[in-house]
């Protein structure tokens, strides 16, 4: 458990903050590459990456899998469709649901970015041993499961502090 030396919140030791900074640092580094080359935003790339592995998802399913904001996904889908990287088609059984897929052009872009993104990840992880990488993967999986399972409204703060009371 990450512990601080006092009972006060030390932002640089607060797990959500540290994970956010790390995520933003890595995502921004990769994004600079594909933004310059293909004009893609971070949400657009994430949508493409999800659909490359799981074609046919609806926008709502992309929101669930990526934890991105609905508006960001909606805008990303609209822009990817307008640029010809994505196409949507109605599902026969549910005409309200739109099944999304990469177009051949979108797949070609994905196939150019994905190897570079994996190489970047490999370079970032190069200072870790194979065992540390396995442990990191397992810890991130368990933290994700725990974060989805814990309802912040039910967590009692020590010393009677209640974030809902103002």
C-alpha positions, 0 to 999 in steps of 0.5 A, a space after each residue: 500500500 502506498 503510504 504517506 508520512 502523515 495523515 494528509 494527502 500527499 499528491 505525489 504519493 496518491 495512487 490515482 494522481 500517479 497513475 494519471 500522470 504516468 498515463 498522460 505522459 505515455 499517451 502524450 508521447 505516443 499521441 505526438 507521433 500519430 497526431 503529426 502523421 495522421 491527425 488523430 487525437 488520443 480518443 480517436 486512436 483508442 477507438 481505432 485500437 479497440 475496433 481493430 481488436 473487436 470490430 462491430 462494437 457500438 459506441 456505448 461498448 467502446 465507452 465501457 471498454 475504454 472508460 472514456 467520456 461518452 462525448 469524446 467517443 461520440 466526437 471521435 467516432 464522428 471524426 473517424 467516420 468523416 475522415 474515412 477511417 471508420 464506418 458504421 452500419 445498423 444491426 438488423 435486430 436492433 436498428 438503433 444500434 450502430 456496429 462500428 468497423 475500421 475501413 481498409 484505410 483505417 486498418 492501414 493507419 492502425 497497422 502503421 501506428 500499432 507496431 510503433 506504439 508497441 515499440 514505445 511500450 517496450 522501450 518504457 518497460 526496458 528497465 524492468 525485468 520480465 518478472 517485474 513486468 508480469 507483476 505489474 500486469 497482474 497488479 494493474 489487473 487487480 487494481 482495475 477490478 478493485 476500482 470497479 468494485 469499490 463504491 466511493 460513497 461507501 468508503 468511510 474516511 478515518 477520523 470521521 471525515 465524510 467527503 459527502 458532508 460540506 
